Amino acid sequence: MGTITRGTTGHNRLRRVDRWIIAVHGRMLASADRPVVVDLGYGASPVTTLELFTRLRRINPGVEVIGVEIDPARVAAALPYERPGLSFVLGGFELPVPRPPLLVRAFNVLRQYDEDEAWRAWDMLRSRLAPGGAVVEGTCSEIGHRAAWVGLNADGPVTLTLATRFAGFDRPSALAERLPKVLIHRNVSGERIHALLRDLDHAWDVCAPYGAYGVRQRWMAAVAQLAATWPVAVFPPLGGRARSRLGELTVPWSAVAPSKRPATP
């Protein structure tokens, strides 16, 4: 279920989200017995699936990573890279895997869909999860220097994370171009995501003097400034200095949720 994407990918393009997955969901994955992790829509090359597999195997040698692609040619090209614990199958949002996945990573998959279709894809992915499982769905730039993703569980979206390389933007609101599909068209006056980015830019301006110590220090100060008026995560694993120093910012989904979900046909 779904349509073929452009398939653009590259080495370390998804390093930021993988690092976040390990920080936020690493304990869950490490304690599970042979957990299934799905990389949905890995693209023309299986490189980011291989990287995810390598990273997760460090925290749980029994993890099984399955790359799911809707393009038969891409699946065929990935099969030579299979090894114990890593496989590739043909499929889409229905997730044709042998056991319910504990985690699904879906990146740069939903950009070509309409907003209502993206919501339905979320619903389908959530319905396929193992108990306590999570979906991480988002988008990033071609080299991964700007990214945004939503963390979901069986009940719905839980968090929104913005992540950036410090040399990858002039103002934080530049991350708007990488917002997940259900938010990218909501970056207009009157919507909460627009207000968040506006206030983040303001905090960035207020903290300009910290730029003398480097962009990282200015970002960290701006995140702290924003946390005075927004429910920014300030404690691990979602927040705190360990996350903000990496160029991350996480807020509850309720803080940025669209004013109204599109009607489902």
N, C-alpha and C positions, 0 to 999 in steps of 0.2 A: 504494500500500500504506500503510494507516494509517487514522486516523479524524479527523474535523474537530474542531479545537480551538475554544476560546471566541473566539479571534481578537483578544484584547485587545492593544493596542499604543499607541504614542504617540511624539512627537518626543523624540529623544535617550534613549529608554529603554535602548538598547543601546550607548550611548557608551562605557561602561567596557570592555565586551568588545571593541569595535572598536579602542579605544586599545591594548589588550593584543595583539590580532591584529597590528596594525601593528608594535608593538615586537618581538614574538616571531617573526612570520612575514613581516614586511615585506621582508626581504632576499630570501627565497625568491620572493615574489610579484613583486618588482621585477625580478628577473633572468630571469623566465620569459617566454616568447614567447606572447602572447595567452592567459594563464592563465584558466581558467574557475573562478569562485567561485560557489557555490550558497548562497542564503539560503533555508533550508528552513522552511516553515510561517510565512511572514511575517505572516499574520493578516488582519484585516479591512481594514487600510490598508497600502499599500506603503511607508509613510514610512520605516521602518527599513531597507528594502532600498535606497531612494534614498540614504539617508545613508551606508550601506556603500559603495555605488557611488561617491559623491562622494569619500569618504575614500580608497578604494583607487586611484581614478584619479589622485590626487596623487602616488602612488609608482610607478604604472605606467599610462600612458595607454592601453595596449593591453589592460588587464584586461577580461574579460567577466563581468558579474554576472547571474545568472539567479535570479529569485525563483520558488520552487516551492511551490504550494499545492494542497491536495486538494479545496478548495471551489471549484466552477466559478464561483460568483458573485464570489468574491474575485479570481479571475484576470481575469474580465471587467472588474471595476472597476479593476484595475491596468493594463490594456492601454493606456489613453491616456497613461500615464507612460513608455511605452517610448521609447527613443532608441538611437542607435548604442552598442552595448556593454552595454545594459541591456534585459532581456526578462523575460517572465513566462510560465510554463507550468503546465499542470495535471499534478499528480503527487504522489507521496509518497516513501517511503523508497527506492524503486527509482531515484530521481533520473533522470527522462527528459530528459537533456541531451545535446547532440551530441558532447561529448568528456568524458573523465573529469575531474572537477574537481580542482584543486590544493588547494582549501580548501572545506570545508562548514561553514557556521554554522547551527546548529539550536538555537534558544532558545525556551524555554517551550513546547516541543512534546511532551515525554515525561511531563509531570507527571500526565497522566490515565491513563497506562499502568501495568500491573503491572511489578514489578521485572524479572521474567524477560523480559517483552516489551521493556523498555528495553534489556536486554542484547542481544536479537536485533536490535533496531534499530541499535545500535552496530555489530554484526557486519556488517549489510547496508551501512551507510554506509561503513565501512572498506573493504569489498570493491569499492566503486565508485571509490575514489580513484585519481588519477594517481600514478605513482611519486614517492615523496617527499612525498606530500600529507598533509593533516591535517584532522581534524574537531574543531570546537570546539562542545561540547554543554553546555548549562546552563540555568539559570533565574534570573529576577530579579524583584524587586518591581515593582509597577505603574508606579512612576516611576523605576525603575532604581537606587534608592539602596542596595539590598542585592542582591548577586549571587554566584553560584558557578558555576564551569564546569570541565569536564574537557577536557583536550587529548588527542586520540588520534591515532595514526598507523596504518599498515596492520597493525601487530603487536598493537595493543590500546591501552588507556588508558595515558597517560604521566604526566600531571600533574593536580593539583587546585588551582584558584585560588579564593580567597575575596576579594571586593572589596566595599568599602563607602564610602558617603559618611560623613564623620566626624560629621555631625549625625544620622545614620540609625540609631544604636543606643545602648543603654545599656551593654551588655556584648557582647563579641565573639561569644559563643555564640548571640546573636540571629540570626546568619547561618544557623543550623541550619535555619530554615524555608525557606531557598532552596537547600538542597543538591540536587544532581542526583538523579534518581529512584533510581538504583542505590545511593545512600547515605542518602537521607533517612530511611528506616525502619531504618537501621543505627545511628542515634544513640542507642545503649543501652549500658549497662555491658557490658564485654567486647569491644566493637568498637573498632577503632583510630580511627575518625572521632570517636567519643565521647571518647576519650582526648585527641585533638588539641584539641577544643573546650574540654574541661575544663582542659587545661594552658594554653591561650591565655587563658582567663578568669583563671587564676592569675597568669600573667605580667602581665595587665592590672591586676590588683590590686596586685602588687608594684611596678609602675611608676606607681602613682597620683601620687606627687610630681611626675612630669613633666607632670601635668595643669595645673600652674601656668603652663606655657608653651604650653598649648593641647592640644586633643585629638589633633592630628596628631603632635605630639612624643611624647605618651603612647603612641599606636599604634606609632610607629616604635621606641620603646624596648621595647615589649612584644614586637614581632616579633623584635628582636635578642635579647631574653631567651629567647624560645621557641627560637631557633636554637641555643641552647646544648645542648638536649636533643632537638631534632627536626631532621630534614634539610631545614630551610627553605632555599629558594633564596636565596643571598646575593650572587650575581654576575649581571650582565646576561647575556642579556636578561630572564630570568625573575625575578631578584631584585635586591637592592641598594637603596640609598636612593631611587633614581629610581622604583622600583616601590612600596616601602613608603610613601613620602610621598604616594602617590596612593590609599592605603587598600587596598593589595593584599598578599596573602600566598600564596605558591605552594610546594607540597610535591610530592615524587614520589608517583605513584599508589600505589606499593608501600607507602608509609607509612600509607595510609588505606584500602587495599583491603579489601572485606568479607572476613570469615573464610571464607565459602564462597559461590560463585556459585550462584544457584538452578538447579535441574535444568531442562534444556530439554526440553519435550515432544517 
